[in-house]
Amino acid sequence: MTPTADSSRRVNEQLADDLEKEIGKLAVGEKLPAVRKIADAHGVAPGTATKALQLLVQRGLVRAESTRGYFVCSRAAGEEPAPSSEYLAIMQEIEGIRAHLARLDDRLDQLGAQKKSA
């Protein structure tokens, strides 16, 4: 990584974006390399690597375990979380509304055709 590649963004933000791409290749629950290893691999200070990892935590891509390190969350590995029961209920209600609107649209077409023929 070149820390000056994009001077409009902080180095930790650039590193977070780079790490996000790498995380997508890892399995859910897999442990990320140690902060020092990440820092060495990307040519940055350990504090910068830590800030980048904290950004990934905020994005919901990794979770931090205080003494164990950072671990991949399901979103990072391309797995969508299971929809909640509330979400499913809302989607079912929306589908019912769509069906009702389709019936109303058909009825309006029928009324329009009757009016033209009269």
VENCOR-V165688 format. One line per field, one symbol per residue. ss: DSSP state (h for helix, s for strand, l for the rest). phi: phi as a letter, one per 30 degrees, with the letter a starting at -180 (. if undefined). burial: I if it has 24 or more other C-alpha atoms within 12 Angstrom, else O. A space follows every 10 residues. Layout:
# VENCOR-V165688
ss=???
phi=???
burial=???
This chain:
# VENCOR-V165688
ss=llllllllll hhhhhhhhhh hhhlllllll slllhhhhhh hhlllhhhhh hhhhhhhhll lsssslllss ssllhhhlll llllhhhhhh hhhhhhhhhh hhhhhhhhhh hhhhhhhl
phi=.cecebddbd dddddeddde dddeccdeid ddededdded dcibdedddd dddddddddi cbbccecckc bdcddddicd dddddddddd dddddddddd dddddddddd dddddddd
burial=OOOOOOOOOO IIIIIIIIII OOIIOIOIOO OIOOIOOIIO OIOIOOOIII IIIIIIIOOO IIIIOOOOII IIIOIIIOOO OOOOOOOOOO OOOOOOOOOO OOOOOOOOOO OOOOOOOO
